[in-house]
Structures are given as structure tokens and as C-alpha cells.
């Protein structure tokens, strides 16, 4: 369930970079609507999105400080938003998750939605951040 929530949050954060801010219902309606998204998945996705938006400047600073030779605005949009989701869960969530869980989840999601180098890139940055927490 949490993976589905993370994927939904990632998709909606990704999409929000290319369009004007939309309501939650508008965002959900832009997703594949062949089957309804269970409420428990929506609830955790909303928490992630709110958390990322609330802490985005701090999260982006962490990403920038821990990514040598990469400006945050030059990163692939999927990678940037996946890092934001993972850092929110690592550092800012009400009940932060274990770094190993967060990093593993981010790597697995990167394998599905990112490019060929995304999982290694995500792993390197998150590992560097997790060591400092």
C-alpha cells in the first residue's frame, strides 16, 4: 500500500511541475481512472505531497548539498521528485522511516519510472543524506 502511495505522490508531484496548481481531485482525475484509488493509498499520498510542499525548500537544499556536479533544476524531473518524496519520509515525516526502507523503496521506484542511471543516482544521494541524519 505504501509503495502505491509513494508512486501516486511521485506522479502527482511530477505532473505539478508542468501545470498550474490543481486541486487534489483534479490531480487524481488526470491519473488513469480505470479503477478507483483506495482511500488509504490516497491518504498517505496526500501526506507525502503536503509534506514535500511544506518542506520543499529544505528538501531541495539537502538535495543540492549532497549532489556533486548536479544542480537541482538540471536533474531529471522524476529523479528530483523521487528524492523529495524519500527525503520527506527520511527527515520530515511525523514518524520518519528507517533509511534502509526509504532508500530501497526509492531505488525500486526509480527502476520503474526513472532512466537507466536513476537508481544509482538516487541511491548515492540518499545514502549520503542518511549518513548525516
N, C-alpha and C positions, 0 to 999 in steps of 0.2 A: 504494500500500500504506500509506504513512504517513497519508494522509488518512483511510483506513478505520480505522486505529488511533486516530487523534485522535477520530473520530466515536464509536467504540466507548467510548473512555475518557470522552468527554463524556457519553454516555448513562448509563454506569455511575456516574459521579460525580453526575450529576443524580439518578438513582434513589436513591443512597445518602443523599441529603438527606431522603428521605421514608420511609425504612425503617431498621430496625435493621441494624447492620453484618452483611454477608453474606460468605460465602466467595467466592473467585473463581469457582468452579464454580456456586454458587448465582446469582451475578450473571449469568454467561453464560447459564444456563438460563432466566433471565427475559427474555432477548432473543429476538427472532424466530428460532426454531430450524429454519426451513425448510431452511437449508443450513448446513453446518458452517463455523465461522470458522477460516480458515487460521492455523496456529501462528505464523507470522511477524507477522501482524496482532495476535494475542493478546499476543505478547512485547512489542511496542512499546507497546501499550495498557497492559499491566501496568507497564511502566517509567514511563509518564506518571502513572498512578494512584498508584503508590508515591511518585514524586517530588512530586506535588501534596500528598499526605497528609503527607509528611515536612516539606515547606516551607510548609505551608498558612498558618501564622501570618505568616510573612514575605511570602508572596504576597499575602495579604489586606491586609496593611499597605501594600504597594505600590499595590494597587488603591485603597484608601481615600485615600491621599495624592495620587493622581492623578485622582480623580473628584470634581470640584467639584459640590456640591449633591446628591450621591448617597451615602447610607450603604450599605455593602456588603450589609447584610441587607435592604435595600429594593430592591435590583436584581433583575431577573428571574433566576430560578434558572439558566436556560440561559446567559444573558449572564455571570453570575458564574462559572459553571464553565468556560465557554469562555475567559474571561480567565485563570482559574487554569491551564488547560492551556497557553495561549500564553505566559504568564509563566514557567511551568516551563521550556518549551523555549527561551525567550529567555535566562534568567538562571541556572537551576539544573541544567539537563541536563548530563551529563558532557561532551557536545560541543554546546554551545549553537549554535542555528541562526542564520542571518542574520536580522536584524529584518525585512527586506522579505519573506522567505519566511514567517516566522511570522505577520506581520500579514496578508499576503494570504490565507494558509490560514484564519486566524480569521475574516476577513471573508466568505470564501466559505462556510464552515460556518455562520456566523451567518445568511446569506441563506437557508439551508435550514431551520435549526432555530429561529432567533430570530424576534422580531417585526419589524415594518416599520422600526423605528428601530435595531434591534440592530447592524447592520453599521456604521453611522456611529458609534454609541456605542462599540463595540469598537475601531474604528479610532482614534478620538480618544484613548482611554485608552492603548492600546498604543503609539501614536505618541509620546505624551508620555513614557511609560516608556522606550521605546527611545532617545529623545534623551538620556536621563540615563545610559545604560549605557556 
